[in-house]
Amino acid sequence: MEVTYQPKGTCSRLMHVAEENGVIKSVEIVGGCNGNLKGIMRLVEGMPVKEAISKLEGIDCNGKGTSCPDQLAQALKQLT
């Protein structure tokens, strides 16, 4: 299953996530802090979707109430 998600309240503009059998197969994030997001994408690929959600959800960026990792968790929730 695949989902394309438009993040809210972050610098990233678009997230595309693919999963198979509950495991994240690929993540592509457009915009945002390039190096940090590349690291996050590599870390979550191969991780169970539910585990990634539990690790990323609720992370805040500079008092915005959300962050790119938190928005990735929101995108991943659409896969469950």
C-alpha positions as MATLAB code, in Angstrom:
seq = 'MEVTYQPKGTCSRLMHVAEENGVIKSVEIVGGCNGNLKGIMRLVEGMPVKEAISKLEGIDCNGKGTSCPDQLAQALKQLT';
ca = [
       0.000    0.000    0.000;
       1.167    3.529   -0.708;
       0.146    6.940    0.567;
       0.991   10.487   -0.481;
       0.573   12.991    2.333;
       0.803   16.776    2.451;
       2.337   17.741    5.814;
       0.838   20.547    7.868;
       2.884   23.095    9.845;
       6.330   21.971    8.653;
       8.951   22.916    6.067;
       8.482   19.632    4.216;
       5.906   19.868    1.440;
       5.102   16.288    0.469;
       5.609   12.770    1.824;
       5.256    9.546   -0.120;
       5.364    6.301    1.860;
       5.084    2.685    0.721;
       4.605   -0.344    2.959;
       4.245   -4.061    2.483;
       2.950   -6.467    5.130;
       3.109   -3.755    7.807;
       6.756   -2.869    7.083;
       7.913    0.442    5.592;
       9.469   -0.204    2.187;
      10.241    3.357    1.078;
       9.860    6.958    2.165;
      10.331   10.085    0.056;
      10.060   13.537    1.625;
      10.127   16.732   -0.451;
      11.335   19.903    1.252;
      12.406   20.279    4.849;
      15.891   19.837    6.333;
      17.507   17.664    3.683;
      20.170   15.893    5.767;
      17.960   15.256    8.778;
      15.124   13.900    6.672;
      17.446   11.635    4.692;
      18.573   10.178    8.010;
      15.002    9.654    9.196;
      14.042    8.051    5.875;
      16.914    5.560    6.112;
      16.167    4.766    9.739;
      12.483    3.961    9.209;
      12.843    1.934    6.007;
      12.480   -1.726    6.985;
      10.822   -0.787   10.296;
       7.311   -1.949   11.169;
       4.818    0.861   10.518;
       3.415    0.778   14.059;
       6.887    0.963   15.620;
       7.805    3.999   13.504;
       4.553    5.728   14.483;
       5.242    5.157   18.189;
       8.781    6.553   17.878;
       7.943    9.618   15.746;
       4.504   10.769   16.868;
       4.485   13.817   19.116;
       7.962   15.134   18.289;
       7.851   18.942   18.300;
       9.998   21.367   16.266;
      10.629   24.722   17.937;
       7.221   24.956   19.617;
       5.249   24.434   16.381;
       3.216   21.619   17.931;
       4.416   19.282   15.193;
       7.529   18.411   13.187;
       8.526   16.526   10.067;
       8.888   13.279   12.084;
       5.461   13.855   13.665;
       3.935   14.523   10.249;
       5.576   11.343    8.925;
       3.829    9.490   11.762;
       0.537   11.025   10.608;
       1.222    9.833    7.063;
       2.072    6.345    8.356;
      -1.216    6.197   10.273;
      -3.001    6.232    6.919;
      -1.368    2.864    6.225;
      -2.783    1.143    9.314;
];
